[in-house]
Amino acid sequence: MPSRRLELVAPDELKAALADGVRAQHEAGDLQASRDSFERAYRLAERAGDTESMALAALGLAGLWVAERRTVTSTVLLEARLQHVLALLDPRSALALRVRTRLAGEADYARGTHAAVLAALDEVRAAGDPELLAEALRIAHHCLLGPEHVSARRELAVELTKASFRTERHSDLLMGLLWQTADAYCAGDPHAGRLLGELKDHLAQRDHLAVGFVASAIDVMLAIRAGRFADAEALAAVCASRGAAAGDADHAWWSGAQLVTIRWYQGRLTELLPMLDDRVHSPVLSAVDNSAVAALAVAAALSGDRPRAASALAALCGSDLAALPRSSSWLVTMNGVVEAAYLLEEPDVAVRAYQLLRPHAHLPMIGSLGVTCFGSVQHALGVAALTSRQLDLAVEHLTAAVQHNLALAHWPALVASRQRLAQAHALRGSPGDADAARRELDAATTEAGSAGLPVPDYPAANPAPAVAEIQRVGRKWRLTLRGRGVLVEDSIGMVHLAVLIANPRQEIQAADLVAGLAGLSGPSGEAGAAQRVLDPAAIAEYRSRLKNLDTEIDELEPDRARQARAERDWLVAQLSSAAGFGGRTRAFPDQPERARVAVGKAIRRALARITEADGVIGEHLRQTVHTGVRCSYWPG
């Protein structure tokens, strides 16, 4: 170590390198210049054996943001240096606390967690150092970029702005305003534009390359919302050049993500397949950013390359879609997951995505710090419901998406939501839906025309209606739908459903269902043929079960005995309605209203059990089975 200290040529060289790094980072916002200066300072401090200067240089190398170092080697080197200087510092010192806070933030960000950095922030607050507090707030804010953290982020951003008046550093004020602006857009705050205007006023007085880069990215997002695609492309190029000048690693993908959004709404996403293929493997993409993979899945599906699309979607889903890191790009990524699931006809993925997105229905799908926007989360929820054929939900969410996108002034997203809403109405086919579908399509065409937008021709998923099939398996029924299958216990309602499903698009009297006869065509398709609900084998099986129940009821506990008696009563009713005891035919009394009520209740109970066993099949039947005096199964 002494020999290294002798290598220091000029005593002021180390101080100058540190000062250059601070000036480049905080005053100019030139991240690359600051990295160069801090790298030189670290090497000089290391040779001099100056632990404090080594720590300051290592902290400077970490940058303004979190995870500025993207390659594996640079990330590992930064962590090793921080841990090395931490071991040399007095653990009670403010400098050691700074290093611990930075290490906690970098680790939390990589893991998609935040507990460690928030604990460090509490420790920093207690220390009372304003510069240390400002730095800790920046770091903590960057680790809370998921949609569930919007409110917490806004509080941190306000606290950072307040701290900037104590530090008197221009960069702290700019960062506080920038975070407030980005958070306001992520929250869907209608006054976010006021904060952006204030931020730009400060930048006009004294520019800061890193903050100005993000502000220019927000300008691109707003141009996309306005449907000014040509302007948005031009602004994206300006944004990329500003990011490169600032030395920000995100400059390449941010412009790529903006172009993806533009081509998405232009219906030209497949043009970007080569670019997306390249970007998903880029070493400078954030480790928690999966938006490029989601865009690739959608683009490949649109191009007809199902294997590549399915592979990208499977990579995102993993063992559970919930494992995707809740980063600043999570909502945009999930929107891509939903769209890919729609195009690939993957209802299970859509159902899981719906569950994860549902708590965030009130938010816009903003990418990163306001870089791009895909409209309301309600749109993604509606498409997910459309994919799983939960058509009432699809209509509900897409109707909400239309209103939310209108409030956001996101005209391309508004047109897209109207188109999908029209599709949901058309697929549902309830009274009034055909007119509603035409109204939405007309409105989409009008709005697209007035805004000068193209009207993309979205490919319809599942153009052929899904048709359920049902088969008795012992005392259960097997229901299948588009490759899905589920076993459900026998019940009166299941028997009624079996008759309806065997006679699609035919109205059957509720009284005929209760009497055990289907009044129209059977599975053979012969018009007017009656179809018995219980065949001879089923009758024999039911009688055998009755005999066993008679023996068991007296020996069972009260709760189980009640269940057994209910089952016995049901079996008696089934046998009586189907053939009657002793072969006597039992006619149902000619009260259609009693039959309507009985059949409706039985079918609703059966549908609840089916939905519990398989939500997709259950929702399909809820949408397509109609009850009343006349009942039917109408699969589309």
Residue pairs with C-beta under 8 A, 6 or more apart in sequence:
1 49
2 49
4 46
4 47
4 48
4 49
5 47
5 48
5 49
7 47
7 48
8 14
8 44
8 47
8 48
13 44
14 41
14 44
14 45
14 48
14 50
14 53
17 37
17 38
17 40
17 41
17 44
17 57
18 37
18 38
18 41
18 53
18 56
18 57
18 60
20 33
20 37
20 41
21 34
21 35
21 37
21 38
21 41
21 57
21 60
22 34
22 60
24 30
24 31
24 33
24 34
24 37
25 31
25 34
25 38
25 60
25 63
25 64
25 171
26 169
26 170
26 171
27 170
27 171
27 208
28 208
28 209
29 64
29 171
29 207
29 208
29 209
29 210
29 211
29 212
29 213
29 246
30 209
30 210
30 245
30 246
30 247
31 63
31 64
31 68
31 209
31 210
31 246
31 247
31 248
32 246
32 247
33 247
34 60
34 63
34 247
35 61
35 63
35 247
37 60
38 57
38 58
38 60
38 61
39 57
39 61
41 53
41 56
41 57
41 60
42 54
42 57
42 58
42 61
42 81
44 53
45 51
45 53
45 54
45 56
45 57
46 54
51 85
51 88
51 89
52 89
52 95
54 81
54 84
54 85
54 88
55 85
55 86
55 88
55 89
55 95
55 96
55 98
55 99
56 95
58 78
58 81
58 82
58 85
58 99
59 82
59 98
59 99
59 102
61 69
61 78
61 81
62 68
62 69
62 78
62 82
62 102
62 106
63 69
64 138
64 171
64 175
64 210
65 138
65 142
65 210
66 105
66 106
66 109
66 139
66 142
66 143
67 75
67 106
67 109
67 110
67 142
67 286
67 287
67 288
68 249
69 75
69 77
69 78
70 249
70 283
70 284
70 285
70 286
70 287
71 283
71 284
72 283
78 106
79 103
79 106
82 99
82 102
82 103
82 106
83 103
85 99
86 96
86 99
86 100
86 103
89 95
89 96
89 99
90 96
94 127
94 129
94 132
97 120
97 123
97 124
97 127
97 132
98 132
98 135
100 120
101 117
101 120
101 121
101 123
101 124
101 132
101 135
101 136
101 139
102 135
102 139
104 116
104 117
104 119
104 120
104 139
105 116
105 117
105 120
105 139
105 140
105 142
105 143
107 116
108 114
108 115
108 116
108 117
108 143
109 142
109 143
109 288
110 287
110 288
112 146
112 288
112 325
112 326
112 327
113 143
114 140
114 143
114 144
114 149
117 136
117 139
117 140
117 143
118 140
120 136
120 140
121 136
121 137
121 139
121 140
124 132
124 133
124 136
125 133
125 136
127 133
130 163
130 166
130 167
131 167
131 169
133 163
134 160
134 163
134 164
134 167
134 169
134 172
134 175
137 156
137 159
137 160
137 163
138 160
138 175
138 179
140 156
141 153
141 156
141 157
141 160
141 179
144 152
144 153
144 156
145 153
145 326
145 327
145 328
146 326
146 327
146 328
146 330
147 186
147 326
147 330
147 331
147 360
147 363
148 326
148 359
148 360
149 326
150 183
150 186
150 187
150 363
151 187
153 179
153 183
153 186
154 180
154 183
154 184
154 187
156 179
157 176
157 179
157 180
157 183
158 176
158 180
160 172
160 175
160 176
160 179
161 173
161 176
161 177
161 180
162 176
163 172
163 176
164 172
164 173
164 175
164 176
165 173
170 206
170 208
171 208
171 211
173 202
174 199
174 202
174 203
174 208
174 211
175 211
177 195
177 198
177 199
177 202
178 199
178 211
178 214
178 215
178 369
180 195
181 192
181 195
181 196
181 199
181 215
181 218
181 370
182 214
182 218
182 369
182 370
184 191
184 192
184 195
185 192
185 196
185 218
185 221
185 364
185 366
185 370
185 373
186 363
186 364
186 366
186 370
187 363
188 362
188 363
188 364
188 404
188 407
188 408
190 407
196 215
196 218
199 211
199 215
200 215
203 211
203 212
203 215
209 242
209 245
209 246
209 247
210 246
210 248
212 242
212 246
213 239
213 242
213 243
213 245
213 246
213 248
213 251
214 369
214 370
216 235
216 238
216 239
216 242
217 239
217 243
217 254
217 258
217 368
217 369
217 370
217 371
218 369
218 370
218 371
219 235
219 239
220 232
220 235
220 236
220 239
220 258
220 371
220 372
221 258
221 366
221 367
221 370
221 371
221 372
221 373
223 229
223 231
223 232
223 235
224 232
224 258
224 261
224 262
224 265
224 372
224 373
224 412
225 373
225 408
225 409
225 410
225 411
225 412
225 413
226 409
226 411
226 451
227 265
227 411
227 412
227 451
227 452
227 453
229 262
229 265
229 266
232 258
232 262
233 259
233 262
236 255
236 258
236 259
236 262
237 255
239 251
239 254
239 255
239 258
240 251
240 252
240 254
240 255
241 251
242 251
243 250
243 251
243 252
243 254
243 255
244 251
249 284
250 286
250 368
252 279
252 282
252 284
253 279
253 282
253 284
253 285
253 289
253 292
254 368
254 371
256 275
256 276
256 279
256 292
257 291
257 292
257 295
257 332
257 367
257 368
257 371
257 372
258 371
258 372
259 272
259 275
260 269
260 272
260 276
260 295
260 372
261 367
261 372
261 373
261 374
263 269
263 271
263 272
264 298
264 374
265 412
265 413
265 415
265 416
265 453
265 454
265 456
266 454
266 456
267 454
267 456
267 457
267 458
269 295
269 298
269 299
269 302
270 299
270 302
270 303
272 295
272 299
273 296
273 299
273 300
273 303
276 292
276 295
276 296
276 299
277 296
279 285
279 292
280 292
280 293
280 296
280 312
282 292
285 292
286 327
286 329
288 325
288 327
288 329
289 327
289 328
289 329
289 333
289 368
290 316
290 324
290 325
290 327
290 329
290 333
291 329
291 332
291 333
291 336
291 367
293 312
293 315
293 316
293 333
293 336
294 312
294 316
294 332
294 333
294 334
294 335
294 336
294 337
294 340
295 336
296 308
296 309
296 312
297 309
297 312
297 313
297 316
297 336
297 337
297 340
298 309
298 336
298 339
298 340
298 343
300 306
300 308
300 309
300 312
301 309
301 339
301 340
301 343
301 344
302 343
302 459
306 344
309 340
309 343
309 344
310 344
312 340
313 337
313 340
313 341
313 344
313 346
313 349
316 324
316 333
316 337
317 337
317 349
317 352
318 324
320 352
321 337
321 349
321 352
321 353
321 356
322 352
322 356
324 330
324 333
324 334
328 367
328 368
328 369
329 367
329 368
331 357
331 360
331 363
331 365
331 366
331 367
331 374
331 377
332 365
332 366
332 367
332 372
332 374
334 353
334 356
334 357
334 365
334 380
335 365
335 374
335 379
335 380
337 349
337 353
338 350
338 353
338 354
338 357
338 380
338 383
338 384
338 387
339 380
339 383
340 346
340 349
341 347
341 349
341 350
341 353
341 384
341 387
342 350
342 383
342 384
342 386
342 387
342 461
343 459
343 461
345 387
345 461
345 462
345 482
346 387
347 387
347 388
347 389
347 482
347 484
347 616
348 616
350 383
350 384
350 385
350 387
350 388
351 384
351 388
351 615
351 616
353 380
353 384
354 381
354 384
354 385
354 388
357 377
357 380
357 381
357 384
358 381
360 377
361 376
361 377
361 378
361 381
361 397
361 400
362 377
362 404
363 376
363 377
364 373
364 375
364 376
364 377
364 404
364 408
364 410
365 373
365 374
365 375
365 376
365 377
365 379
365 380
366 372
366 373
367 373
367 374
373 408
373 410
373 413
374 380
374 413
375 401
375 404
375 405
375 408
375 410
375 412
375 413
375 414
375 416
375 417
376 400
376 401
376 404
376 405
376 408
376 410
376 413
376 417
378 397
378 398
378 400
378 401
378 404
378 417
379 397
379 398
379 401
379 405
379 413
379 416
379 417
379 420
381 393
381 397
381 401
382 393
382 394
382 395
382 396
382 397
382 398
382 400
382 401
382 417
382 420
382 421
382 424
383 394
383 398
383 420
385 391
385 393
385 394
385 396
385 397
385 424
386 394
386 398
386 420
386 423
386 424
386 427
386 461
387 461
388 615
388 616
388 619
389 427
389 462
389 466
389 616
389 619
389 620
389 623
390 615
390 619
390 623
391 424
391 427
391 428
391 619
391 623
392 428
392 622
392 623
393 619
394 420
394 424
394 427
394 428
395 421
395 424
395 425
395 428
398 417
398 420
398 421
398 424
399 421
401 413
401 417
401 420
401 421
402 414
402 417
402 418
402 421
402 440
405 411
405 413
405 414
405 417
406 414
411 447
411 448
411 451
411 453
412 453
414 447
415 444
415 447
415 448
415 451
415 453
415 455
416 456
416 458
418 440
418 441
418 443
418 444
418 447
419 440
419 441
419 444
419 455
419 456
419 458
420 458
421 440
422 436
422 437
422 438
422 440
422 441
422 444
423 437
423 458
423 460
425 433
425 434
425 436
425 437
425 440
426 433
426 434
426 437
427 636
428 623
429 634
429 636
444 455
445 455
447 453
448 454
448 455
462 482
465 635
465 636
466 481
466 482
466 620
466 635
466 636
467 481
467 504
467 635
467 636
468 479
468 480
468 481
468 501
468 617
468 620
468 621
468 624
468 633
468 635
469 479
469 480
469 481
469 501
470 477
470 478
470 479
470 480
470 497
470 498
470 501
470 502
471 477
471 478
471 480
472 478
472 490
472 498
472 538
473 487
474 541
475 489
475 490
475 541
475 545
476 487
476 488
476 489
476 490
477 487
477 488
477 489
477 490
477 494
477 497
477 498
478 485
478 486
478 487
479 485
479 486
479 487
479 488
479 610
479 614
479 617
479 621
481 616
481 617
481 620
484 614
484 616
484 617
486 610
486 613
486 614
486 617
487 613
488 494
488 606
488 609
488 610
488 613
489 609
491 570
491 602
491 605
491 606
491 609
492 570
492 573
492 574
492 602
492 606
493 601
493 602
493 603
493 604
493 605
493 606
493 607
494 606
495 533
495 534
495 574
496 513
496 533
496 599
496 602
496 603
496 606
496 631
497 603
497 606
497 607
497 621
497 625
497 633
498 533
499 508
499 513
499 518
499 531
499 533
500 508
500 513
500 625
500 631
500 632
500 633
501 633
502 518
502 522
502 523
502 531
503 518
503 520
503 521
503 522
503 523
503 531
503 632
503 633
504 633
504 634
504 635
505 632
505 633
505 634
505 635
506 520
506 521
506 632
507 520
507 630
507 631
507 632
508 518
508 519
508 520
508 630
508 631
508 632
509 519
509 592
509 595
509 629
509 630
509 631
510 592
510 595
510 596
510 598
510 599
510 600
510 627
510 628
510 629
510 630
510 631
511 588
511 590
511 592
511 595
512 518
512 519
513 533
513 595
513 599
513 631
514 577
514 588
514 595
514 598
514 599
515 577
515 586
515 587
515 588
516 532
516 533
516 534
516 577
516 578
516 579
517 530
517 531
517 532
517 533
518 530
518 531
518 533
519 530
520 527
520 528
521 527
521 528
521 529
522 529
522 530
522 531
523 531
532 578
533 577
533 578
534 542
534 574
534 575
534 578
534 579
539 575
539 578
539 579
542 571
542 574
542 575
543 575
545 567
545 571
546 568
546 571
546 572
546 575
549 564
549 567
549 568
549 571
550 568
552 564
553 561
553 564
553 565
553 568
554 561
556 564
575 581
576 586
577 586
577 588
579 585
580 586
588 595
592 629
593 629
595 629
596 627
596 628
596 629
599 627
599 631
600 627
600 628
603 625
603 627
603 631
604 627
607 618
607 621
607 622
607 625
608 618
610 617
610 618
610 621
611 617
611 618
611 619
611 622
612 618
620 635
621 633
624 633
624 634
624 635
624 636
625 631
625 632
625 633
625 634
626 632
626 633
626 634
